[in-house]
Amino acid sequence: MDIGQSNLLGDFLRARREATSPAQAGFLHAPSRRTPGLRREEVAMLAGVSSSYFIRLEQGRERNPSAQVLSALARVLRLDPDATAYLYSLAHPWARPPVETGAVEQVSPSLLRLVDLSRHVPALVLGRRLEVLALNPLAEALYEGLPNLDNCARMIYLSPGAVDFYPDWEKAARAKTAQLRTAVAADPDDPYLRDLVAELTAHSAEFRRIWALHEVQVRGNEEKELRHPRLGDLTLSWEVLSVSGTGQKFISLGAEPGSHSEKALMELAASHAAHTAPSPAV
């Protein structure tokens, strides 16, 4: 699958058109149809453009829609703010901020110190391509047994234990895939991203299915359900801080005070400390 293909805008419009039901668009008594979602003619009518114009958009023959057209399409297709921003970036790629394609991301020493100082909660740094650039020992212990931890997308699709680690694996996989598509939109020519999408496409039917949904999402604060092999079910709050000027995210995973999850994290920290304590001098 080539992420640098020339019709990303058309593919996105088609996928979101097929994901929008007639009832969502206001056609309450629409007859049954063989294909899902809205017809091209219906989207065009609701957006106030001609059917031929919308068809050219989907086919990639029209590449310069106005802001007014994009706003109307976002409304008709019920796009959230992340998806709307993605739509605009596809239509106006020249407006994207410049990215040093293929550059290896570096974590600043001060950010590494912050990760190291977060000793009572799991903490990590994610790069703009979903790479795990740094993590503290407690984060390593939390994700123990999961290979492919160098990249969040690779981990959730190619690690055999990921399906058990995420009680709602479908939700977690769709979120990470939506974040990956956002990264691709920011830098569609990045060789790392191209190779990552190709690898996941070749080895995961589930990735192929979810990638075809064209969902987009920017990572933000959220609550996650995890199932640790030793600690059981955990509910952790992801606090996400954007690192200015880098596209990187500092993430800490906390738990509600007094909860089972907080006690489990304390147990994990104590267990890790016991295993890493230096041997007494003889």
Backbone as JSON, one array per atom type, in Angstrom:
{
  "sequence": "MDIGQSNLLGDFLRARREATSPAQAGFLHAPSRRTPGLRREEVAMLAGVSSSYFIRLEQGRERNPSAQVLSALARVLRLDPDATAYLYSLAHPWARPPVETGAVEQVSPSLLRLVDLSRHVPALVLGRRLEVLALNPLAEALYEGLPNLDNCARMIYLSPGAVDFYPDWEKAARAKTAQLRTAVAADPDDPYLRDLVAELTAHSAEFRRIWALHEVQVRGNEEKELRHPRLGDLTLSWEVLSVSGTGQKFISLGAEPGSHSEKALMELAASHAAHTAPSPAV",
  "N": [[0.85, -1.19, 0.0], [0.72, 2.1, -0.99], [1.48, 4.95, 0.61], [2.04, 7.34, -0.44], [0.37, 7.8, -2.53], [-1.53, 9.48, -5.11], [-4.15, 10.21, -4.72], [-5.19, 10.72, -2.12], [-7.03, 12.51, -1.0], [-9.43, 11.99, -2.42], [-9.81, 9.28, -1.76], [-10.22, 9.49, 0.99], [-12.59, 11.04, 1.11], [-14.37, 9.28, -0.13], [-14.32, 7.08, 1.63], [-15.36, 8.24, 3.99], [-17.82, 9.08, 3.08], [-19.05, 6.62, 2.6], [-19.21, 5.77, 5.19], [-21.11, 7.33, 6.36], [-24.37, 7.33, 7.27], [-27.6, 7.35, 5.56], [-29.62, 8.2, 7.36], [-28.15, 9.68, 9.25], [-27.51, 11.83, 7.69], [-29.9, 13.03, 7.37], [-31.81, 11.86, 5.76], [-34.42, 10.4, 6.47], [-36.26, 8.53, 5.63], [-35.1, 6.95, 3.7], [-34.85, 4.62, 1.01], [-33.91, 1.11, 1.14], [-30.55, 0.16, 0.31], [-27.98, -1.24, -1.76], [-25.3, -0.65, -1.4], [-23.21, 0.7, 1.23], [-23.76, 3.71, 3.18], [-23.81, 7.15, 1.96], [-24.89, 8.25, -1.3], [-22.98, 9.6, -4.05], [-24.32, 11.68, -5.31], [-26.05, 12.52, -3.34], [-24.35, 13.54, -1.35], [-23.24, 15.65, -2.79], [-25.51, 17.26, -3.26], [-26.25, 17.99, -0.62], [-24.0, 19.38, 0.14], [-24.01, 21.49, -1.55], [-22.81, 21.54, -4.07], [-22.14, 20.62, -7.51], [-22.98, 17.35, -8.82], [-21.16, 16.33, -10.67], [-18.87, 17.77, -10.03], [-18.28, 16.85, -7.43], [-17.81, 14.18, -8.0], [-15.48, 14.44, -9.53], [-13.78, 15.32, -7.5], [-13.62, 12.99, -5.87], [-12.45, 11.25, -7.66], [-10.0, 12.32, -8.0], [-9.53, 14.2, -9.93], [-10.1, 16.8, -9.53], [-8.44, 19.12, -7.66], [-8.32, 21.34, -6.09], [-10.25, 22.36, -4.06], [-12.34, 24.88, -2.64], [-12.21, 26.69, 0.53], [-14.79, 27.04, 1.41], [-16.17, 24.93, 0.16], [-14.86, 22.76, 1.37], [-15.58, 23.15, 4.04], [-18.33, 22.73, 3.85], [-18.41, 20.04, 3.05], [-17.22, 18.84, 5.28], [-19.21, 19.31, 7.14], [-21.42, 17.87, 6.06], [-20.44, 15.26, 6.04], [-20.07, 14.85, 8.68], [-17.68, 15.36, 10.12], [-15.29, 15.31, 12.75], [-13.28, 17.7, 14.68], [-10.55, 16.84, 14.37], [-10.65, 15.21, 12.07], [-11.61, 17.08, 10.26], [-9.48, 18.92, 10.13], [-7.62, 17.23, 8.99], [-8.82, 16.77, 6.49], [-8.58, 19.34, 5.35], [-5.78, 19.47, 5.25], [-5.19, 17.55, 3.34], [-6.38, 18.65, 1.08], [-5.02, 21.05, 0.81], [-2.06, 20.72, 0.65], [0.24, 22.26, 0.49], [0.11, 23.97, 2.59], [0.97, 22.68, 4.8], [3.12, 22.51, 7.65], [6.7, 22.66, 7.27], [8.54, 19.6, 7.2], [11.32, 17.71, 8.16], [11.98, 15.31, 6.18], [12.32, 11.88, 6.84], [14.15, 12.24, 8.88], [15.96, 11.29, 11.8], [14.49, 11.15, 14.93], [15.33, 12.99, 17.83], [15.54, 12.91, 21.36], [15.45, 15.41, 23.73], [17.95, 16.13, 26.25], [16.84, 17.28, 28.61], [14.18, 16.43, 28.48], [14.51, 13.69, 28.63], [15.46, 13.55, 31.24], [13.14, 14.27, 32.59], [11.51, 12.08, 32.05], [12.96, 10.13, 33.43], [12.74, 11.08, 36.03], [10.12, 10.58, 36.62], [9.27, 8.47, 38.57], [7.29, 7.12, 39.92], [5.18, 6.61, 38.33], [4.31, 5.1, 35.19], [6.04, 6.34, 32.34], [6.63, 7.84, 29.17], [8.03, 8.78, 25.95], [6.67, 9.7, 22.93], [7.25, 9.78, 19.44], [6.6, 11.75, 16.45], [5.91, 9.91, 14.57], [4.71, 7.83, 15.84], [6.66, 6.43, 17.13], [8.26, 4.88, 19.9], [10.25, 6.68, 21.75], [11.52, 6.97, 24.16], [11.33, 5.53, 27.41], [10.44, 4.97, 30.83], [11.64, 2.72, 33.49], [9.33, 1.71, 34.81], [7.34, 1.92, 32.9], [8.35, 0.11, 31.05], [8.02, -2.22, 32.55], [5.26, -2.27, 32.72], [4.49, -2.85, 30.12], [5.52, -5.36, 29.77], [6.45, -8.34, 28.11], [5.35, -7.73, 25.68], [6.34, -7.62, 22.44], [7.9, -5.65, 19.8], [7.85, -3.02, 20.7], [8.93, -0.71, 19.82], [7.38, 0.91, 18.26], [4.13, 2.21, 18.43], [2.02, 1.45, 16.7], [3.08, -0.78, 15.39], [3.4, -2.42, 17.59], [0.74, -2.94, 18.49], [-0.42, -4.3, 16.39], [1.34, -6.35, 15.57], [2.27, -7.7, 17.78], [1.78, -10.7, 19.46], [0.54, -10.84, 22.01], [-0.99, -8.57, 22.26], [-3.76, -8.48, 21.81], [-4.83, -9.61, 24.09], [-3.82, -7.87, 25.99], [-5.12, -5.46, 25.61], [-8.3, -5.02, 26.58], [-10.45, -3.97, 25.06], [-9.62, -4.35, 22.2], [-10.18, -3.62, 19.55], [-11.04, -0.91, 19.71], [-8.68, 0.29, 20.69], [-6.87, -0.32, 18.63], [-8.02, 1.0, 16.45], [-7.79, 3.64, 17.3], [-4.98, 4.02, 17.38], [-4.38, 3.54, 14.71], [-5.76, 5.63, 13.51], [-4.26, 7.75, 14.51], [-1.86, 7.19, 13.28], [-2.55, 7.64, 10.6], [-2.96, 10.38, 10.7], [-0.33, 11.19, 11.13], [0.79, 10.41, 8.72], [-0.52, 12.14, 6.99], [0.7, 14.53, 7.65], [3.24, 14.18, 6.69], [3.54, 12.76, 3.99], [5.54, 11.69, 2.37], [7.47, 10.53, 3.91], [9.94, 8.15, 4.4], [10.13, 6.29, 6.51], [7.48, 6.12, 7.49], [6.22, 5.22, 5.19], [7.39, 2.67, 4.89], [6.53, 1.52, 7.29], [3.7, 1.44, 7.04], [3.57, -0.24, 4.81], [4.69, -2.59, 5.9], [2.83, -3.26, 7.96], [0.55, -3.58, 6.39], [1.25, -5.8, 4.88], [1.43, -7.81, 6.8], [-0.82, -7.88, 8.45], [-4.15, -8.49, 8.4], [-6.14, -7.26, 9.84], [-5.13, -4.69, 10.18], [-5.23, -3.8, 7.5], [-7.99, -3.74, 7.13], [-8.85, -1.79, 9.03], [-7.3, 0.44, 8.35], [-8.41, 1.11, 5.93], [-10.66, 2.49, 6.67], [-10.09, 5.14, 6.91], [-9.94, 6.81, 9.18], [-9.1, 9.49, 11.39], [-7.07, 10.93, 13.99], [-5.88, 12.97, 16.61], [-3.53, 12.47, 19.11], [-4.57, 12.66, 22.47], [-5.39, 13.54, 25.9], [-6.7, 10.78, 27.68], [-8.61, 7.97, 28.93], [-7.57, 4.72, 29.6], [-8.12, 1.23, 29.25], [-6.43, -1.54, 30.4], [-5.0, -4.85, 30.43], [-3.01, -6.38, 32.43], [-0.65, -9.06, 32.51], [0.1, -10.0, 35.08], [-1.0, -8.25, 36.96], [-3.64, -7.91, 36.41], [-6.8, -6.37, 35.44], [-6.57, -2.96, 34.56], [-7.22, 0.51, 34.98], [-6.18, 3.33, 33.55], [-5.15, 6.7, 33.44], [-4.19, 8.59, 30.76], [-2.02, 11.17, 30.51], [-1.19, 13.67, 28.38], [1.39, 15.59, 27.11], [2.36, 18.01, 24.86], [5.45, 18.45, 23.21], [7.0, 21.34, 22.61], [7.58, 22.47, 19.32], [8.55, 20.05, 18.27], [6.84, 17.91, 17.69], [6.76, 15.75, 19.3], [5.47, 13.76, 22.07], [5.09, 13.84, 25.55], [4.18, 11.42, 27.83], [2.39, 10.41, 30.63], [1.22, 7.84, 32.81], [-1.31, 7.59, 34.95], [-3.28, 6.71, 37.91], [-6.49, 6.52, 39.49], [-6.63, 7.86, 42.75], [-6.4, 5.63, 45.48], [-7.55, 3.54, 44.13], [-7.87, 0.19, 42.7], [-6.16, 0.1, 40.53], [-4.2, 2.01, 41.14], [-3.01, 0.82, 43.36], [-2.03, -1.44, 42.11], [-0.11, -0.36, 40.37], [1.68, 0.6, 42.28], [2.48, -1.8, 43.39], [3.73, -2.89, 41.16], [5.86, -1.1, 40.85], [7.25, -1.53, 43.24], [7.94, -4.21, 42.94], [9.58, -4.05, 40.69], [11.65, -2.46, 41.71], [12.7, -4.17, 43.62], [13.79, -6.18, 42.05], [15.77, -4.86, 40.72], [17.46, -3.82, 42.56], [20.74, -3.24, 43.91], [23.05, -5.88, 44.67], [23.84, -6.82, 48.05], [26.92, -5.86, 49.61], [29.53, -8.18, 50.15]],
  "CA": [[0.0, 0.0, 0.0], [1.57, 3.26, -1.15], [0.88, 6.1, 1.29], [2.3, 8.53, -1.22], [-0.51, 7.81, -3.69], [-1.91, 10.85, -5.47], [-5.57, 10.51, -4.52], [-5.55, 10.58, -0.72], [-8.25, 13.28, -0.75], [-10.57, 11.25, -2.95], [-10.0, 8.06, -0.96], [-10.78, 9.89, 2.27], [-13.99, 11.43, 0.9], [-15.17, 8.09, -0.42], [-14.45, 6.28, 2.85], [-16.25, 8.9, 4.94], [-19.16, 9.04, 2.49], [-19.6, 5.28, 2.82], [-19.4, 5.58, 6.64], [-22.19, 8.22, 6.8], [-25.64, 6.71, 6.9], [-28.63, 8.29, 5.12], [-30.31, 8.78, 8.52], [-27.29, 10.71, 9.82], [-27.53, 12.99, 6.8], [-31.24, 13.62, 7.35], [-32.73, 11.11, 4.91], [-35.02, 9.5, 7.46], [-37.07, 7.49, 4.98], [-34.38, 6.51, 2.51], [-35.05, 3.2, 0.71], [-32.74, 0.27, 1.36], [-29.62, 0.23, -0.8], [-27.01, -2.34, -1.74], [-24.0, -0.16, -0.93], [-23.37, 1.45, 2.48], [-23.5, 5.14, 3.2], [-24.48, 8.09, 1.06], [-24.51, 8.28, -2.71], [-22.25, 10.81, -4.42], [-25.29, 12.73, -5.64], [-26.61, 13.02, -2.09], [-23.34, 14.39, -0.72], [-23.14, 16.87, -3.59], [-26.69, 18.08, -3.02], [-26.2, 18.53, 0.73], [-22.86, 20.3, 0.25], [-24.24, 22.64, -2.43], [-21.96, 21.5, -5.26], [-22.7, 19.75, -8.54], [-22.57, 15.95, -8.73], [-19.96, 16.13, -11.47], [-17.74, 18.33, -9.3], [-17.92, 15.95, -6.34], [-17.22, 12.99, -8.61], [-14.1, 14.78, -9.88], [-13.03, 15.32, -6.25], [-13.36, 11.61, -5.45], [-11.59, 10.58, -8.64], [-8.69, 12.97, -8.02], [-9.38, 15.08, -11.1], [-10.25, 18.16, -9.01], [-7.5, 19.11, -6.55], [-8.22, 22.65, -5.43], [-11.54, 22.81, -3.53], [-12.27, 26.08, -1.81], [-12.48, 26.51, 1.96], [-16.24, 26.94, 1.55], [-16.54, 23.56, -0.2], [-14.34, 21.86, 2.4], [-16.42, 23.33, 5.22], [-19.62, 22.08, 3.59], [-18.2, 18.59, 3.06], [-17.0, 18.44, 6.68], [-20.53, 19.32, 7.81], [-22.25, 16.78, 5.53], [-19.84, 13.98, 6.42], [-20.05, 14.82, 10.14], [-16.29, 15.21, 10.54], [-14.92, 15.98, 13.99], [-12.2, 18.66, 14.41], [-9.34, 16.19, 13.87], [-10.9, 14.79, 10.69], [-11.73, 18.29, 9.44], [-8.12, 19.41, 9.9], [-7.01, 16.28, 8.05], [-9.4, 17.08, 5.19], [-7.94, 20.56, 4.85], [-4.37, 19.21, 4.94], [-5.15, 16.81, 2.08], [-6.76, 19.54, -0.01], [-4.05, 22.14, 0.71], [-0.81, 20.19, 1.22], [1.28, 23.29, 0.56], [-0.03, 24.71, 3.85], [1.53, 21.91, 5.9], [4.43, 22.99, 8.12], [7.78, 21.84, 6.71], [9.05, 18.5, 8.02], [12.56, 17.15, 7.63], [11.59, 13.95, 5.84], [13.26, 10.81, 7.12], [15.1, 12.58, 9.94], [15.87, 10.52, 13.04], [14.09, 12.04, 16.02], [16.16, 13.0, 19.01], [14.89, 13.37, 22.58], [16.36, 16.34, 24.4], [18.39, 15.67, 27.58], [15.91, 17.7, 29.66], [13.0, 15.58, 28.42], [14.93, 12.38, 29.16], [15.5, 13.67, 32.7], [11.76, 14.27, 33.06], [11.06, 10.68, 32.01], [13.66, 9.42, 34.5], [12.26, 11.56, 37.33], [8.75, 10.08, 36.83], [9.57, 7.13, 39.06], [6.14, 6.48, 40.56], [4.18, 6.33, 37.3], [4.91, 4.82, 33.88], [6.19, 7.54, 31.52], [7.3, 7.58, 27.9], [8.02, 9.83, 24.94], [6.32, 9.22, 21.6], [7.6, 10.65, 18.33], [5.5, 12.13, 15.56], [5.57, 8.75, 13.74], [4.27, 6.83, 16.81], [7.81, 5.71, 17.67], [8.55, 5.01, 21.33], [11.61, 7.22, 21.75], [12.09, 6.8, 25.51], [10.37, 5.1, 28.43], [11.1, 4.68, 32.1], [11.55, 1.3, 33.84], [7.98, 1.3, 35.16], [6.63, 1.72, 31.64], [8.83, -1.17, 30.51], [7.39, -3.3, 33.31], [3.83, -2.3, 32.39], [4.33, -3.47, 28.8], [6.35, -6.56, 29.71], [5.92, -9.44, 27.32], [4.88, -7.28, 24.37], [7.43, -7.23, 21.54], [7.62, -4.57, 18.85], [7.51, -1.82, 21.46], [9.59, 0.46, 19.24], [6.38, 1.74, 17.62], [2.81, 1.85, 18.96], [1.23, 0.76, 15.69], [3.66, -2.1, 15.19], [3.14, -3.2, 18.79], [-0.64, -3.41, 18.66], [-0.8, -5.2, 15.3], [2.26, -7.45, 15.34], [2.59, -8.41, 19.03], [0.73, -11.69, 19.72], [-0.17, -10.62, 23.27], [-1.7, -7.29, 22.3], [-5.21, -8.7, 21.86], [-5.18, -9.85, 25.49], [-3.41, -6.72, 26.8], [-6.17, -4.45, 25.46], [-9.62, -5.65, 26.63], [-11.17, -3.51, 23.87], [-8.54, -4.24, 21.23], [-10.67, -2.9, 18.36], [-11.01, 0.52, 19.99], [-7.28, 0.72, 20.79], [-6.25, -0.41, 17.3], [-8.55, 2.07, 15.59], [-7.21, 4.91, 17.75], [-3.58, 4.1, 16.94], [-4.38, 3.65, 13.25], [-6.18, 7.0, 13.2], [-3.12, 8.61, 14.79], [-0.88, 6.94, 12.22], [-2.98, 8.32, 9.38], [-2.68, 11.8, 10.91], [1.1, 11.37, 10.92], [1.02, 10.28, 7.28], [-1.0, 13.37, 6.34], [1.67, 15.6, 7.9], [4.48, 13.94, 5.93], [3.23, 11.56, 3.19], [6.71, 11.17, 1.67], [8.43, 10.03, 4.88], [10.22, 6.73, 4.11], [9.82, 5.45, 7.68], [6.04, 5.88, 7.5], [5.89, 4.38, 4.03], [7.78, 1.3, 5.2], [5.7, 1.03, 8.38], [2.39, 1.1, 6.49], [3.76, -1.42, 3.97], [4.89, -3.75, 6.77], [1.57, -3.61, 8.6], [-0.35, -4.05, 5.34], [1.67, -7.14, 4.46], [1.37, -8.82, 7.86], [-2.01, -7.81, 9.3], [-5.44, -8.27, 7.73], [-6.89, -6.3, 10.65], [-4.65, -3.34, 9.82], [-5.77, -3.46, 6.18], [-9.41, -3.41, 7.3], [-9.04, -0.54, 9.77], [-6.68, 1.52, 7.58], [-9.34, 1.48, 4.86], [-11.72, 3.35, 7.21], [-9.63, 6.53, 6.78], [-10.19, 7.57, 10.4], [-7.95, 10.29, 11.82], [-7.17, 11.35, 15.38], [-4.69, 13.51, 17.25], [-3.46, 11.89, 20.46], [-4.84, 13.58, 23.56], [-5.65, 12.9, 27.2], [-7.76, 9.79, 27.6], [-8.57, 6.89, 29.92], [-7.33, 3.46, 28.91], [-8.3, -0.05, 29.94], [-5.37, -2.49, 30.07], [-5.06, -6.11, 31.19], [-1.64, -6.81, 32.66], [-0.64, -10.5, 32.77], [0.24, -10.3, 36.49], [-1.76, -7.33, 37.81], [-5.06, -7.93, 36.06], [-7.38, -5.23, 34.73], [-6.14, -1.65, 35.03], [-7.78, 1.7, 34.35], [-5.13, 4.34, 33.68], [-5.38, 7.98, 32.77], [-3.05, 9.05, 29.97], [-1.84, 12.62, 30.45], [-0.33, 13.9, 27.22], [1.94, 16.94, 26.99], [3.07, 18.22, 23.6], [6.77, 19.06, 23.35], [6.98, 22.45, 21.66], [8.48, 22.5, 18.18], [9.12, 18.75, 17.91], [5.85, 16.89, 17.34], [6.83, 14.67, 20.28], [4.53, 13.79, 23.18], [5.46, 13.22, 26.83], [2.97, 10.76, 28.33], [2.45, 9.72, 31.92], [0.05, 7.0, 33.03], [-1.67, 7.61, 36.35], [-4.48, 5.98, 38.32], [-7.33, 7.18, 40.49], [-6.14, 7.59, 44.11], [-7.12, 4.63, 46.26], [-8.15, 2.52, 43.27], [-7.11, -1.03, 42.46], [-5.11, 0.38, 39.56], [-3.1, 2.7, 41.82], [-2.32, -0.18, 44.17], [-1.32, -2.32, 41.19], [1.09, 0.36, 39.93], [2.61, 0.62, 43.41], [3.03, -3.16, 43.47], [4.64, -3.04, 40.03], [7.05, -0.31, 41.15], [7.98, -2.22, 44.3], [8.5, -5.43, 42.36], [10.69, -3.67, 39.82], [12.74, -1.99, 42.55], [13.3, -5.33, 44.28], [14.56, -6.94, 41.07], [16.89, -4.06, 40.19], [18.31, -3.35, 43.68], [22.09, -3.83, 43.87], [23.3, -6.94, 45.66], [24.61, -6.32, 49.18], [28.36, -6.16, 49.6], [29.89, -9.33, 50.99]],
  "C": [[0.89, 1.24, 0.0], [0.91, 4.47, -0.49], [1.14, 7.38, 0.53], [1.41, 8.61, -2.46], [-1.12, 9.19, -3.87], [-3.35, 11.18, -5.15], [-5.99, 10.29, -3.07], [-6.84, 11.33, -0.39], [-9.47, 12.52, -1.22], [-10.86, 9.99, -2.16], [-10.64, 8.39, 0.38], [-12.25, 10.27, 2.13], [-14.86, 10.22, 0.64], [-15.39, 7.26, 0.85], [-15.42, 6.93, 3.83], [-17.67, 9.0, 4.39], [-19.82, 7.7, 2.77], [-19.86, 5.01, 4.3], [-20.52, 6.46, 7.19], [-23.52, 7.66, 6.33], [-26.62, 7.76, 6.39], [-29.35, 8.96, 6.28], [-29.46, 9.88, 9.16], [-27.31, 11.98, 8.99], [-28.91, 13.63, 6.69], [-32.22, 12.94, 6.44], [-33.39, 10.03, 5.75], [-35.79, 8.35, 6.84], [-36.42, 7.0, 3.7], [-34.62, 5.03, 2.26], [-33.77, 2.41, 0.96], [-31.85, 0.31, 0.1], [-28.57, -0.84, -0.65], [-25.66, -1.91, -1.22], [-24.19, 0.7, 0.3], [-23.21, 2.95, 2.26], [-24.29, 5.95, 2.2], [-24.02, 7.9, -0.38], [-23.77, 9.6, -2.99], [-23.21, 11.97, -4.66], [-25.87, 13.34, -4.37], [-25.62, 13.93, -1.37], [-23.25, 15.72, -1.46], [-24.3, 17.81, -3.32], [-26.62, 18.75, -1.65], [-25.08, 19.55, 0.9], [-23.01, 21.51, -0.67], [-23.28, 22.71, -3.6], [-22.6, 20.56, -6.28], [-22.2, 18.32, -8.35], [-21.29, 15.71, -9.5], [-18.72, 16.66, -10.76], [-17.31, 17.38, -8.18], [-17.31, 14.67, -6.88], [-15.77, 13.25, -8.99], [-13.22, 14.83, -8.63], [-12.66, 13.9, -5.83], [-12.39, 10.91, -6.38], [-10.2, 11.21, -8.71], [-8.46, 13.87, -9.21], [-9.59, 16.55, -10.73], [-9.44, 18.23, -7.72], [-7.42, 20.44, -5.81], [-9.58, 23.14, -4.93], [-11.36, 24.02, -2.63], [-12.53, 25.74, -0.35], [-13.98, 26.36, 2.19], [-16.72, 25.52, 1.23], [-16.08, 22.58, 0.88], [-15.18, 21.94, 3.67], [-17.76, 22.62, 5.04], [-19.48, 20.56, 3.62], [-17.98, 18.08, 4.48], [-18.33, 18.37, 7.43], [-21.37, 18.13, 7.35], [-21.74, 15.43, 6.01], [-19.62, 13.86, 7.92], [-18.62, 14.6, 10.68], [-16.04, 15.94, 11.85], [-13.74, 16.91, 13.71], [-10.93, 18.02, 13.86], [-9.5, 15.8, 12.4], [-11.04, 15.99, 9.76], [-10.35, 18.86, 9.13], [-7.39, 18.52, 8.91], [-7.52, 16.53, 6.63], [-8.72, 18.3, 4.57], [-6.49, 20.3, 4.47], [-4.23, 18.43, 3.64], [-5.44, 17.73, 0.9], [-5.72, 20.63, -0.25], [-2.71, 21.69, 1.29], [0.3, 21.22, 1.33], [1.22, 24.08, 1.87], [0.52, 23.93, 5.03], [2.85, 22.54, 6.36], [5.53, 22.1, 7.58], [8.27, 20.8, 7.7], [10.31, 17.98, 7.36], [12.34, 15.65, 7.41], [12.7, 12.96, 6.14], [14.23, 11.09, 8.26], [14.87, 11.7, 11.17], [15.54, 11.47, 14.18], [15.01, 11.87, 17.22], [15.35, 13.53, 20.2], [15.88, 14.24, 23.34], [16.77, 15.79, 25.77], [17.42, 16.08, 28.69], [14.65, 16.85, 29.66], [13.33, 14.17, 28.93], [15.01, 12.42, 30.68], [14.09, 13.64, 33.29], [11.2, 12.85, 33.07], [11.68, 9.9, 33.17], [13.14, 9.81, 35.88], [10.84, 11.06, 37.63], [8.83, 8.64, 37.32], [8.37, 6.4, 39.64], [5.01, 6.19, 39.57], [4.91, 5.94, 36.02], [4.95, 6.11, 33.05], [6.97, 7.18, 30.27], [7.23, 8.81, 27.0], [7.71, 9.19, 23.6], [6.72, 10.26, 20.56], [6.41, 10.9, 17.43], [5.07, 10.97, 14.66], [5.14, 7.56, 14.6], [5.42, 5.97, 17.31], [7.9, 5.93, 19.18], [10.01, 5.4, 21.44], [12.3, 7.05, 23.09], [10.98, 6.31, 26.42], [11.12, 4.76, 29.7], [10.9, 3.21, 32.48], [10.14, 0.84, 34.19], [7.11, 1.11, 33.92], [7.06, 0.42, 30.98], [8.16, -2.34, 31.22], [5.91, -3.42, 32.98], [3.6, -3.05, 31.08], [5.15, -4.75, 28.66], [5.66, -7.65, 28.89], [5.4, -9.04, 25.95], [6.08, -6.89, 23.52], [7.0, -6.06, 20.65], [7.25, -3.26, 19.54], [8.22, -0.58, 20.93], [8.59, 1.41, 18.61], [5.0, 1.27, 18.07], [1.98, 1.06, 17.96], [1.76, -0.65, 15.45], [3.36, -3.0, 16.4], [1.73, -3.77, 18.8], [-1.06, -4.38, 17.56], [0.08, -6.44, 15.19], [2.68, -8.19, 16.6], [1.48, -9.4, 19.35], [-0.07, -11.42, 20.98], [-1.01, -9.37, 23.32], [-3.21, -7.46, 22.42], [-5.66, -8.94, 23.29], [-4.85, -8.63, 26.36], [-4.44, -5.6, 26.74], [-7.53, -5.13, 25.48], [-10.52, -5.24, 25.46], [-10.13, -3.26, 22.78], [-8.97, -3.43, 20.01], [-10.59, -1.39, 18.56], [-9.57, 1.04, 20.02], [-6.61, 0.71, 19.42], [-6.74, 0.7, 16.4], [-7.98, 3.43, 15.99], [-5.78, 5.06, 17.25], [-3.49, 4.22, 15.42], [-4.79, 5.05, 12.82], [-5.05, 7.99, 13.47], [-2.02, 8.42, 13.75], [-1.27, 7.66, 10.94], [-2.78, 9.83, 9.51], [-1.21, 12.09, 10.68], [1.44, 11.31, 9.43], [0.59, 11.55, 6.56], [0.01, 14.5, 6.5], [2.92, 15.43, 7.07], [4.31, 12.68, 5.08], [4.43, 10.95, 2.49], [7.77, 10.6, 2.62], [8.69, 8.54, 4.64], [9.93, 5.8, 5.28], [8.33, 5.12, 7.7], [5.62, 4.99, 6.34], [6.22, 2.92, 4.32], [6.91, 0.71, 6.3], [4.32, 0.6, 7.86], [2.5, -0.14, 5.61], [3.92, -2.69, 4.81], [3.59, -4.2, 7.42], [0.56, -4.14, 7.59], [-0.03, -5.49, 4.96], [1.39, -8.2, 5.52], [0.09, -8.82, 8.69], [-3.26, -7.5, 8.47], [-6.28, -7.26, 8.51], [-6.44, -4.87, 10.36], [-5.22, -2.92, 8.47], [-7.23, -3.04, 6.29], [-9.59, -2.04, 7.95], [-8.43, 0.64, 9.02], [-7.63, 2.02, 6.5], [-10.49, 2.36, 5.35], [-11.37, 4.83, 7.1], [-10.02, 7.38, 7.99], [-8.92, 8.32, 10.79], [-8.18, 10.76, 13.25], [-5.84, 11.91, 15.83], [-4.67, 12.99, 18.69], [-3.69, 12.96, 21.52], [-5.05, 12.82, 24.85], [-6.82, 11.93, 27.06], [-7.59, 8.77, 28.73], [-8.47, 5.58, 29.17], [-7.58, 2.27, 29.83], [-7.21, -1.0, 29.46], [-5.55, -3.75, 30.91], [-3.64, -6.67, 31.3], [-1.62, -8.3, 33.02], [-0.51, -10.87, 34.25], [-0.68, -9.47, 37.39], [-3.25, -7.32, 37.51], [-5.51, -6.66, 35.36], [-6.98, -3.91, 35.39], [-6.89, -0.56, 34.27], [-6.82, 2.84, 34.6], [-5.48, 5.57, 32.87], [-4.1, 8.42, 32.07], [-3.06, 10.57, 29.95], [-0.79, 12.92, 29.39], [0.09, 15.36, 27.16], [2.7, 17.03, 25.67], [4.39, 18.94, 23.85], [6.92, 20.1, 22.24], [8.04, 22.3, 20.58], [9.03, 21.18, 17.72], [8.11, 17.76, 17.36], [5.86, 15.72, 18.3], [5.81, 14.87, 21.4], [5.16, 13.13, 24.4], [4.18, 12.69, 27.45], [3.25, 10.12, 29.68], [1.13, 9.0, 32.15], [-0.23, 6.94, 34.52], [-2.94, 6.83, 36.63], [-5.23, 6.78, 39.37], [-6.82, 6.84, 41.89], [-7.02, 6.59, 44.85], [-7.71, 3.5, 45.44], [-7.27, 1.27, 43.21], [-5.95, -0.76, 41.52], [-3.93, 1.09, 40.21], [-2.31, 1.7, 42.65], [-1.5, -1.12, 43.29], [-0.04, -1.65, 40.69], [2.14, 0.41, 41.04], [3.27, -0.76, 43.57], [4.04, -3.39, 42.35], [5.95, -2.31, 40.29], [7.9, -1.0, 42.22], [8.65, -3.47, 43.78], [9.7, -5.11, 41.49], [11.9, -3.22, 40.65], [13.46, -3.15, 43.2], [14.19, -6.1, 43.32], [15.78, -6.17, 40.57], [17.79, -3.54, 41.29], [19.69, -4.0, 43.61], [22.26, -4.89, 44.97], [24.11, -6.37, 46.81], [26.07, -6.74, 49.1], [28.65, -7.33, 50.56], [31.13, -8.99, 51.78]]
}
